[in-house]
Amino acid sequence: MGNTQSTAAAKPPKITEQDKAILQLKLQRDKLHKSTIKIESIINREKEIAKKCIINNDKRKAMLALKKKKYQLNLLETIEKQSNILEELINTIEFKLIEKDVLYGLEQGNHVLKQLNNEMSIDKVEKIMDDSEEGIRYQEELSERLGELMPKSLEDEVDLEFEEMEREELQRQKNVIDQVPIVLPDAPTTSIKEDDDKVEQE
């Protein structure tokens, strides 16, 4: 009886600052993970758009889609690194020694999440294909912004990827042409001499 009363009267464990910080880190890690899944589907769509533009000989739009894809892939690498940092912080026991790192980790995570949120609109992805005045204006602004954000090395990678996709498309078209059967006229069933004899008889 006394044991029951003492158990009921026991206070719940106190939530420490360490518990709160670890919870924040876990929540942010989970947000980053969910965001990466969504942005990966957008990246796949941008690759499809680039292929379609190459088929239509629209280099400008194809390059824009590939630039955006490359920028987002680079962003995903940053997210992966940040997620690993958060995981390490969560698993660190000596909290007092890493308190500043926790705050910095959260700050960097928030920054990456803001960047991700700007990239996760499927409507913006489809605007790359838009030929309206508004669409063209958006494409020009996007191209300018990506030029400012992307280092020269990434732009060079985009050029190489475009050339590779262009080669693949040309090869695909060649394969299609090669597979088209060539229909020849039926061979004559009589010899030329027989035909000449028939003409003379007539």
Rosetta blueprint (number, residue, H / E / L):
1 M L
2 G H
3 N H
4 T H
5 Q H
6 S H
7 T H
8 A H
9 A H
10 A L
11 K L
12 P L
13 P L
14 K L
15 I L
16 T L
17 E H
18 Q H
19 D H
20 K H
21 A H
22 I H
23 L H
24 Q H
25 L H
26 K H
27 L H
28 Q H
29 R H
30 D H
31 K H
32 L H
33 H H
34 K H
35 S H
36 T H
37 I H
38 K H
39 I H
40 E H
41 S H
42 I H
43 I H
44 N H
45 R H
46 E H
47 K H
48 E H
49 I H
50 A H
51 K H
52 K H
53 C H
54 I H
55 I H
56 N L
57 N L
58 D L
59 K H
60 R H
61 K H
62 A H
63 M H
64 L H
65 A H
66 L H
67 K H
68 K H
69 K H
70 K H
71 Y H
72 Q H
73 L H
74 N H
75 L H
76 L H
77 E H
78 T H
79 I H
80 E H
81 K H
82 Q H
83 S H
84 N H
85 I H
86 L H
87 E H
88 E H
89 L H
90 I H
91 N H
92 T L
93 I L
94 E L
95 F H
96 K H
97 L H
98 I H
99 E H
100 K H
101 D H
102 V H
103 L H
104 Y H
105 G H
106 L H
107 E H
108 Q H
109 G H
110 N H
111 H H
112 V H
113 L H
114 K H
115 Q H
116 L H
117 N H
118 N H
119 E H
120 M L
121 S L
122 I H
123 D H
124 K H
125 V H
126 E H
127 K H
128 I H
129 M H
130 D L
131 D L
132 S L
133 E H
134 E H
135 G H
136 I H
137 R H
138 Y H
139 Q H
140 E H
141 E H
142 L H
143 S H
144 E H
145 R H
146 L H
147 G H
148 E H
149 L H
150 M L
151 P L
152 K H
153 S H
154 L H
155 E H
156 D H
157 E H
158 V H
159 D H
160 L H
161 E H
162 F H
163 E H
164 E H
165 M H
166 E H
167 R H
168 E H
169 E H
170 L H
171 Q H
172 R H
173 Q H
174 K H
175 N H
176 V H
177 I H
178 D H
179 Q H
180 V L
181 P L
182 I L
183 V L
184 L L
185 P L
186 D L
187 A L
188 P L
189 T L
190 T L
191 S L
192 I H
193 K H
194 E H
195 D H
196 D H
197 D H
198 K H
199 V H
200 E H
201 Q H
202 E L
